[in-house]
């Protein structure tokens, strides 16, 4: 398992967001080492990668969304479906990986990237209109959601530098069955799965915990 590229984005204007400053979704591979650390709470902290832009901090960035990873194998699948080239970084991912089962990764699973960085799987990416506008594919939100291959956000547990080619090693896999794929379905198309997310315990982001609690309250009313 390895890191193919590290991708960073700069702010750019976009008609598909109302965030002042546009969007940082246009991420490109970079050479050399990139420092990664926990950025701070959502609304304040942006990306965990030095030099990477997260413009709309109302909905993106922060400790639970410090790093976004997407598998090259899944990008290849989208290339075949869409009939177009999707270079690394096309989905706005910071890390384009190879050989890592991302959809089946469990919430709270930990990856060592290179010799220093330790990341923890936190939650799937939920598509937004900026993503659809960036790709320019009709009905993209629906297609992406139906495919159920969302990639994953990660927390920074131990800061460090990374670069393209670094090995990625899974060093901890929780005993529960709450995967990125299951969490994505629960948060999008199958709300009845929400209570299962509680099995992830403390690794479940607070935003997701609130979604579960609200659902349980509605079911009890």
N, C-alpha and C positions, 0 to 999 in steps of 0.2 A: 504494500500500500504506500502510495507516495503523493506528494504535492506536485502537480504539473506546473502550475503558475500561481503567483501572488498578484492580485489585480487591485488597482487603486483607481479611484474616480475623482474628478475635479468638478466643482459646481458648474452647471450649464443651464441656460434658460430652457424652459419647457412650457408648452401650452397645456400640458396634462397635469399640472399641479398648481395649487394656489399658494404654495410655500414661497415666501420671499427668497430670492436667490436661486430658484429653480430646483434642480435635482442633481444628485451625484451618481445616478444609476449607470452612467457610461463609464465602466471600469475597464482598464487596460492592463495587460501584464507588464510587470516592471522587472528590471534586472537588479541584482544585489540584494542585500539583507533589508528586511522591513521589521521595525520594532512593533511589538504587539503588547498591549496592556489593557486592563479593565478601564473603560472610559468614564464610568460613573453612572448614576441613575438616569433612567429614561427622562427625556425632557431637558436634561442638562448635558449628559455625555452623548457623544456622537459615535463614531467608529472606534473600534479597538486598534485599528492599524494606523500608524503614523503616516500622515500624508493623504489619508482617504477621507473624502467628504461625505458627511451625512447632513443634508440640508434641512429636511423636515423632521425635526427632533420631536415633534408632537407624536408621530407615528412610527418613527424608525430610530435605531441606535439605542444606546444605553447598555448596561451590563448584560442583560439577557439577550441582546441582539448585537453583541460586540463584533462578531465575525459571522459572515454568511458563506457557507460552503455548498457547492453543487458538483455532482459527479460528471466527469467527462463522458462516461458511458450513457448517462441520461441526456446530455446535450447531443450526443450522436443520435440517440433515438428521436429527438426532436428535429434534428437535421433531416432525417429520413421522412418524417411526417410532413414537415413544412416545405421541403424541397429547397432549402437555402443553407448557406454556410453560417454556422454559429461559432465564431472564435471564442476562445476562453475569455470569460468575463462578460459574455453576451447577456446573461441573466442578471447582471449586477452583482455577481458573486465575488467575494474577496479571495476565496480559495477554490481553484478548480482541481479536483482530486481524481485519482485513478486507483481502482481496486478496493474502494471503500463502499460498503453497503450503507448508504445514507438513509434511505426510506425505512429500512429495517433497524436503524440504530435506535437504542433505547434512551429515553430522556434520563439524563444523569450519567450517561456513558462518557468516559473520558479518553481523550486522544493525546498522545505525546507527538508533537510535530517538531522535527529536528531535535537537537539536544536539550533545548531549554523550555519551549512553550508547552503548557498543558492547558487543553481546552475541554469544556464540558458541553455536551449536547443539551440544548435548552428548549427549543420549540421550532416548529416548521415555519416556513415563509408563507404568509397569506398574501395572495396577489392583489395589487391595487391598480387604479386606473393609470398611474404613472408608468407602471410596468407594461400595461397594454399599449399605451401610447408610444413607449420606447420601442417595442417590438413591431408595432404597426400591423398586427395580425387581427383580422376581424374575429370577434367572439373569443378573444384570447383568454379572458378571465374564466369563461366557462370551460374552454378546452383544458386550460392548465389545472383547474379544479377537478375536472372529471378524470384527468390522468392520474392524479394523486401522487405525483413525484415532485414534491415541493422544495427539496433541498432542506438544509437545516441551519438555524442560528446556533451560535456557540458562545458560552461564557469563557472568560479568561480566568483560569485558576492560578496559574503561575506565568508571569510575563516572560517574554523572551524574543529573540530575533528569529525570523524564518526567511527562507528563500526557495525559489523554484528548485525542485529535485529533492527536497527534504523528505526523509522517510516519515510516514505516519503510522503510529503503533497504538492499537487499542490497549489501554492499560487497566481499564475497569469497565465491567459490564454489569449493571444492576440485575437483581433477580426478578424484578417485575416484568410485565409484558407490554408496557406502554411505549410503543415505538413512535418515531416521527410520523410514520404513515397513519397510525391509529389516531394520533393527536390531531393531524390535519383533517381527517374525516370528521372527527368530533367537533372541530371548530368551524367546519364549513357545511357539509351536507348531511351529517348524521348526528344531530344533537343528542340523541338518546345514548350515545357513547360517552358523553361528557363525564358522568360519574366515574367511569373507569380511569380517568386521568388522575384521580386522587391516589391511585396505587403508586404513582411516581414519587409521592412524599415531598420532601423538601426541595427536590430538584425541579418541581413544577413551578413555573413562573407565577408570580402573584396575579398578574392579569388573567391567566388561565384559571387560577383558583377562584377568582371572583366570578368568572363565567360559569364555572361549575356550581358555585354556591347559589347564584341567581337562578340557574336552571332547576336546582333541587327545591328552591323556595317556590318556584312557579308550579312544579309538579305537586307540591304539597298543599297548594292553595285550592 
